[in-house]
Amino acid sequence: MLNAIVFLIILRAAPVLSSWIPSASNIFVEVATWLEPTNNLLAITEVNGPEGRTRRCRLMASGVDDTDGLELAVAKCGSRGIIDLPHPRYIISRPLDLRLEHSTLNVHGFLTFTDDLDYWKSNHIAFPFQNQSLGLVFHGHHFTLDGHNTGGIDGQGQKWYDDARREGNKYGRPMSLAISHSHDVVIKNWSIIQPQFWASLVAWSRNVLLKNVYVNATSYNPESWEEPDGKSWLQNTDGLDTYNADNVTVENFVYQGGDDCLALKANSTAITFRNITCVGGTGIAIGSLAQYPGVTDIIEDVWIEDVKLLPAPSNQCALFQGLLLKAWGAETHGTPPNGGGGGLGYAHNITFKDIYMEGIIRPIVLQSTLTYLSNVTLSPGNFEWSDLHFRNITAMSKYNRLIWLDCPAQHPCRNFTFRDMHLIPGATDHPELRYVCNNVVLGGKDGLNECHPSDSMLERREDGWPHE
């Protein structure tokens, strides 16, 4: 009889009890938190996701150092979870290599690097190409970085610009953001301001989309404003570089800085750039390539369209190049990052369409003798260029130069075509410099009848770049 009464009491109380009895998944979260305690700035909840119930981590900013907190949030919610960073600033004091899988990182403020140069030069994640450095790396698959048009990364780059003035590729400057060994990645509504070095890198990765991205490297040091063109302070502040990357798309990208707006390094294939604005710097770059002796680099299947290249404010970096194709010379002098040469490879099937440039020094340039060492002259290298197509290009140059294609005699450039070219020189004192095509196989249907081999004593400066 007693057992029956107890059963009836439990049965009648069941609706009430069910309101506070935790689910199995809630118990899992509580036990996991007990076994691995969080800090008091990290709140973990469970929410409905597209694939069922999922963890959600909300990290508050400490105001001092948020590196451990971010690392912990990724450990808790970086796999099939959501991570929210709602505060205006999160301080990052050491290098981070974070793994995300089927997850979203919402950054409403800025991941702000500390500016202790001595620390970062001694503590960084090595990137073997050109002996460079990384500060923040994400790797994994099926993840999204969303800045919600209010957040991203602040590299606090001014100290780095001051420290590296007149010195290209200075050792130890970390890249602000790297996507490495990843696939199926989206970066959207994201800003990178004052990057320490290259703003972003996609390496050893595939199926990556960057959409609505803003990058700005500006020197606020008045001393830099006195230097002609300002480049020596802002060099190496590339917007985005790709390296060993396949199927990368960049849409709605705005850049202001002192180097390549977008650059394709070795083994970049199936790349699309669309709706790009570059202010100052050295434009859209294919390269540099063939820097390592005996190593084959490949660039293939590239589509670049709807690009505006505009001059920077007068106290920042001038707009030097527009479309820049650059490969190292045949001999090897020195070691990377500033030395090298003697590599191999080819670039094939590249289209530039609907490009607008103004106030530019060299609108279209192909260089085959690249080196960053002073007092070194290299002969044209062994990198091959073919099937490059230019469609609807408008350029208003500052000086005489419009097109300069300097291809190797042993590997002439082939199947270059030009359609709807509207190029206007800003100077008239040396018209022979306007259209120069060295070792380019041209025919009657390529659309560039004006181009000719160099016939000017002013053709090349001492550093190997063309005179303006």
C-alpha positions in Angstrom: 0.0 0.0 0.0 2.8 2.4 0.9 4.6 1.8 -2.4 1.3 2.6 -4.3 1.0 5.9 -2.4 4.5 6.9 -3.2 4.0 6.1 -6.8 0.9 8.2 -7.0 2.6 11.1 -5.3 5.5 11.0 -7.8 3.1 10.6 -10.8 1.1 13.6 -9.7 4.2 15.7 -9.1 5.8 14.8 -12.4 4.7 17.9 -14.3 6.3 20.1 -11.6 9.4 18.0 -11.3 10.0 18.1 -15.1 10.3 21.8 -15.0 13.5 21.6 -13.0 15.0 18.2 -13.9 18.0 19.0 -16.2 18.4 17.5 -19.6 21.2 15.1 -20.3 23.0 17.8 -22.3 22.6 20.3 -19.5 24.2 17.8 -17.1 27.0 17.3 -19.6 27.8 21.1 -19.6 27.7 21.3 -15.8 29.9 18.2 -15.4 32.4 19.5 -18.0 32.5 22.9 -16.3 33.2 21.2 -12.9 35.9 19.0 -14.4 37.5 21.9 -16.3 36.7 25.2 -14.5 36.2 28.3 -16.6 37.1 31.8 -15.5 34.4 34.1 -14.2 34.5 36.1 -17.5 33.3 33.1 -19.6 29.7 32.1 -19.6 28.7 28.8 -21.3 25.1 28.1 -22.3 23.3 25.7 -24.5 21.3 26.9 -27.5 19.6 25.5 -30.6 21.9 25.4 -33.6 21.4 24.3 -37.2 22.6 20.8 -36.3 20.8 20.6 -33.0 21.8 21.7 -29.5 25.1 23.4 -29.3 27.3 25.2 -26.8 27.6 29.0 -26.8 30.5 30.7 -25.1 30.2 34.4 -24.2 33.5 36.0 -23.2 33.7 39.3 -21.3 36.8 41.4 -21.7 39.0 41.7 -18.7 40.6 45.0 -19.5 44.0 43.6 -18.8 44.8 40.5 -20.9 42.2 38.3 -22.6 44.6 35.8 -24.3 43.8 33.0 -21.8 40.1 33.7 -22.0 40.0 33.5 -25.7 42.0 30.3 -25.7 39.6 28.8 -23.1 36.5 29.9 -25.1 37.8 28.2 -28.2 38.6 25.0 -26.2 35.0 25.0 -24.8 33.0 26.0 -27.9 35.4 25.8 -30.9 34.0 22.5 -32.0 30.3 22.7 -33.2 29.8 25.8 -31.0 29.4 29.6 -31.1 31.8 32.0 -29.5 30.7 35.6 -28.8 33.1 38.5 -28.0 30.7 41.4 -27.3 33.1 44.0 -25.8 35.0 46.7 -27.8 38.5 45.4 -27.0 40.1 42.1 -26.2 43.9 42.3 -25.4 46.1 39.6 -27.0 49.5 39.4 -25.4 51.0 36.3 -26.9 50.8 34.2 -30.1 47.8 32.0 -30.6 47.1 29.0 -32.8 43.4 28.2 -32.4 41.4 25.3 -33.9 37.8 25.8 -35.0 35.5 23.1 -36.5 31.9 23.7 -37.5 31.8 26.8 -35.4 31.4 30.6 -35.5 33.5 33.3 -33.8 31.6 36.5 -33.4 34.0 39.4 -32.8 32.0 42.6 -32.1 35.1 44.6 -31.0 38.8 44.3 -31.8 41.3 41.7 -30.9 44.1 44.1 -29.9 47.7 43.0 -30.0 50.0 44.4 -27.3 52.8 46.5 -28.8 55.8 45.1 -26.9 58.1 44.8 -29.9 60.9 43.0 -28.1 58.5 40.3 -26.8 56.9 39.7 -30.2 60.2 39.5 -32.0 61.3 36.7 -29.7 57.9 35.0 -29.4 55.9 34.3 -32.6 54.7 31.4 -34.7 57.2 30.8 -37.5 56.0 30.9 -41.1 58.8 29.3 -43.3 58.2 31.3 -46.5 60.6 34.3 -46.4 61.4 33.5 -42.8 58.3 35.4 -41.7 56.2 35.4 -38.4 52.6 34.9 -37.4 50.7 36.4 -34.5 47.2 34.9 -34.6 46.5 31.7 -36.5 43.2 29.8 -37.1 43.1 26.3 -38.5 40.4 23.8 -38.9 37.4 23.5 -41.2 33.8 24.7 -41.7 34.2 27.8 -39.5 33.3 31.5 -39.7 34.9 34.6 -38.4 32.3 37.4 -38.3 33.2 41.0 -37.3 29.6 42.2 -37.7 31.0 45.4 -39.3 32.2 46.6 -35.9 35.1 44.3 -35.1 38.2 42.4 -36.2 41.8 43.0 -35.3 43.9 46.0 -34.2 47.6 45.3 -34.7 48.7 48.5 -33.0 51.1 48.9 -35.9 52.5 52.4 -35.4 55.5 51.2 -33.3 56.2 48.5 -35.9 56.2 51.2 -38.7 58.5 53.4 -36.8 60.9 50.5 -36.0 61.0 49.2 -39.6 61.3 52.5 -41.5 63.6 52.2 -44.5 64.0 48.5 -43.8 61.9 46.0 -45.8 60.8 42.7 -44.3 62.3 43.4 -40.9 62.5 40.2 -38.9 59.9 39.4 -36.3 57.0 41.5 -37.4 54.0 39.2 -37.0 51.1 39.0 -39.4 47.9 40.0 -37.8 45.7 37.1 -39.0 46.5 33.7 -40.7 44.2 31.0 -42.0 46.4 27.9 -42.2 45.8 24.3 -43.0 42.0 24.9 -43.3 39.1 24.4 -45.6 35.6 25.7 -46.0 36.2 29.0 -44.1 34.3 32.3 -44.2 35.6 35.7 -43.0 33.0 38.4 -43.2 32.2 41.9 -42.1 35.8 42.0 -40.7 38.3 44.9 -40.2 42.0 44.8 -39.6 43.5 48.2 -38.6 47.1 49.1 -38.1 48.5 45.6 -39.0 52.0 44.9 -37.7 53.1 43.4 -41.0 50.9 41.6 -43.6 47.3 42.1 -42.4 46.1 38.6 -43.4 47.3 35.4 -45.0 45.6 32.3 -46.4 48.1 29.4 -46.6 47.8 25.7 -47.2 44.0 26.1 -47.4 41.1 25.7 -49.8 37.6 26.9 -50.2 38.0 30.2 -48.4 35.7 33.3 -48.7 36.5 36.8 -47.5 33.6 39.1 -47.9 33.2 42.7 -46.7 36.7 43.1 -45.4 38.5 46.4 -44.5 42.2 46.9 -44.0 43.9 50.2 -43.0 47.6 50.8 -42.3 48.1 54.5 -41.6 51.2 56.2 -40.2 50.4 58.8 -37.6 54.0 59.7 -37.0 54.6 63.3 -38.4 58.2 62.3 -39.2 56.9 59.9 -41.9 54.8 62.6 -43.5 58.0 64.5 -44.5 59.3 61.6 -46.5 58.5 61.5 -50.2 55.7 59.0 -50.9 55.8 57.6 -47.4 56.4 54.0 -48.5 59.5 53.4 -46.4 57.4 53.5 -43.2 54.4 51.5 -44.4 56.1 48.8 -46.5 55.0 45.2 -45.9 51.6 46.1 -44.7 49.9 43.9 -47.4 46.2 43.6 -47.2 45.9 39.8 -48.0 48.4 37.3 -49.3 47.7 33.8 -50.5 50.2 30.9 -50.5 49.6 27.3 -51.4 45.9 28.2 -51.5 43.1 26.9 -53.8 39.6 28.3 -54.5 39.9 31.6 -52.5 37.3 34.3 -53.2 37.6 37.9 -52.0 34.6 40.2 -52.4 34.0 43.7 -51.3 37.5 44.4 -50.0 38.8 47.9 -49.1 42.5 48.6 -48.4 44.6 51.6 -47.6 48.3 51.0 -46.8 51.8 50.9 -48.1 52.3 47.7 -50.0 50.4 45.1 -52.0 46.6 45.5 -51.6 46.2 41.8 -52.6 49.0 39.5 -53.5 49.2 35.9 -54.9 52.2 34.1 -53.7 53.4 30.6 -54.8 50.9 27.9 -55.7 47.7 30.1 -55.6 45.1 28.5 -57.9 41.4 29.2 -58.6 41.5 32.7 -57.1 38.7 35.3 -57.6 38.9 39.0 -56.5 35.8 41.0 -57.1 34.8 44.6 -56.1 38.2 45.7 -54.7 39.2 49.2 -53.7 42.9 49.9 -53.1 44.1 53.3 -51.8 47.9 53.8 -52.0 50.5 51.1 -52.0 51.6 48.8 -54.8 48.3 47.5 -56.2 47.2 44.0 -57.1 50.3 41.8 -57.2 50.9 38.4 -58.8 54.0 37.4 -56.9 56.7 37.6 -55.9 57.5 34.3 -57.5 60.6 32.1 -58.2 62.5 33.3 -55.2 63.8 29.9 -54.1 66.4 28.3 -56.4 65.1 25.2 -58.2 61.6 25.4 -56.7 58.6 25.5 -59.0 55.9 28.1 -58.3 52.5 28.0 -60.0 49.8 30.6 -60.4 46.8 29.4 -62.4 43.1 30.2 -63.1 42.8 33.7 -61.6 39.9 36.1 -62.2 40.2 39.8 -61.0 37.4 42.2 -61.7 35.8 45.5 -60.7 38.9 47.0 -59.1 39.5 50.7 -58.2 43.1 51.8 -57.5 43.2 55.3 -56.0 45.9 57.7 -54.7 46.3 57.9 -50.9 46.3 61.1 -48.8 49.4 63.2 -49.5 51.0 62.3 -46.1 50.7 58.5 -46.7 52.0 56.0 -49.2 51.7 57.0 -52.9 50.0 54.7 -55.4 53.0 53.1 -57.1 51.8 50.1 -59.1 48.4 49.1 -60.3 48.7 45.6 -61.7 52.0 44.2 -60.7 53.5 40.9 -61.9 56.8 40.2 -60.3 59.3 37.3 -60.5 62.8 37.0 -59.2 65.9 37.0 -61.4 67.8 34.0 -62.7 70.7 34.1 -60.3 70.6 33.5 -56.6 72.0 36.3 -54.4 71.5 36.3 -50.7 68.7 34.5 -48.8 65.0 35.3 -48.3 63.2 37.5 -47.5 65.2 40.2 -49.3 67.5 37.9 -51.3 67.1 34.9 -53.4 66.2 34.1 -57.0 66.8 31.3 -59.4 63.3 29.7 -59.1 61.1 28.2 -61.7 57.4 28.0 -62.5 54.6 29.6 -64.5 51.6 31.8 -64.3 48.7 30.9 -66.7 45.1 31.9 -67.3 44.8 35.2 -65.5 42.1 37.8 -66.4 42.0 41.4 -65.3 38.6 43.0 -66.1 37.0 46.4 -65.3 40.0 48.0 -63.7 40.1 51.8 -62.9 43.3 53.6 -61.8 44.1 57.2 -61.2 47.1 59.1 -59.9 49.3 56.0 -60.4 53.0 55.9 -61.2 53.1 52.6 -63.1 49.7 51.2 -64.2 50.8 47.8 -65.6 54.2 46.2 -64.8 55.8 42.9 -65.3 59.2 42.5 -63.8 61.5 39.4 -64.3 64.6 40.6 -62.4 63.3 41.2 -58.9 65.6 41.5 -55.9 65.4 43.5 -52.7 69.1 43.7 -52.2 70.9 47.0 -53.0 73.8 47.0 -55.5 72.7 43.7 -57.0 71.5 43.3 -60.6 70.0 40.0 -61.7 69.4 38.8 -65.3 65.8 37.9 -66.2 64.7 34.7 -64.5 63.1 31.5 -65.7 59.5 32.1 -64.6 57.0 31.9 -67.5 53.9 34.0 -68.1 51.2 33.0 -70.6 47.5 33.6 -71.3 47.1 36.9 -69.5 44.0 38.9 -70.5 43.3 42.6 -69.8 39.7 43.8 -70.4 38.4 47.3 -70.0 41.3 48.9 -68.2 41.2 52.7 -67.5 44.4 54.3 -66.1 45.5 57.9 -65.6 49.2 57.8 -64.9 51.1 60.5 -63.0 54.1 60.3 -65.4 55.0 58.8 -68.8 54.7 55.1 -68.0 51.6 53.1 -69.0 52.6 49.5 -69.7 56.0 47.9 -69.0 56.3 44.2 -69.7 59.9 43.0 -69.2 59.8 39.3 -70.0 62.8 36.9 -70.1 64.3 36.3 -73.5 64.6 32.6 -72.8 60.9 32.5 -71.9 58.9 35.1 -73.8 55.5 36.1 -72.6 52.8 34.5 -74.8 49.2 35.0 -75.5 48.7 38.3 -73.8 45.6 40.1 -75.0 44.3 43.7 -74.4 40.8 44.9 -75.1 39.2 48.3 -74.3 42.3 49.9 -73.0 41.9 53.6 -71.9 45.4 54.7 -70.7 46.3 58.3 -70.3 49.9 59.5 -69.5 50.4 62.4 -67.1 53.6 63.5 -68.7 54.6 64.0 -72.3 58.4 64.5 -72.1 59.3 60.8 -72.9 56.6 59.2 -75.0 58.9 56.3 -75.8 58.3 55.1 -72.2 54.6 54.7 -72.5 54.3 51.2 -74.0 57.3 48.9 -73.6 57.1 45.2 -74.3 60.4 43.3 -74.0 60.3 39.7 -75.2 56.5 39.6 -75.6 55.1 37.6 -78.5 52.6 40.0 -80.0 50.4 39.5 -83.0 47.9 41.5 -85.0 45.0 40.5 -82.8 46.4 41.1 -79.3 45.1 44.6 -79.1 48.3 46.4 -78.2 49.9 47.6 -81.4 51.6 50.5 -79.6 53.9 48.2 -77.6 57.5 47.9 -78.6 60.9 46.8 -77.2 62.7 49.3 -75.1 64.5 52.0 -77.0 65.3 54.5 -74.2 68.3 55.2 -72.1 65.9 56.0 -69.3 64.3 52.5 -69.4 65.5 51.2 -66.1 66.6 52.7 -62.8 69.6 51.4 -60.8 67.3 49.3 -58.6 65.8 47.4 -61.6 62.5 49.2 -61.6 61.4 51.1 -64.7 61.8 54.9 -64.8 58.5 56.8 -64.7 
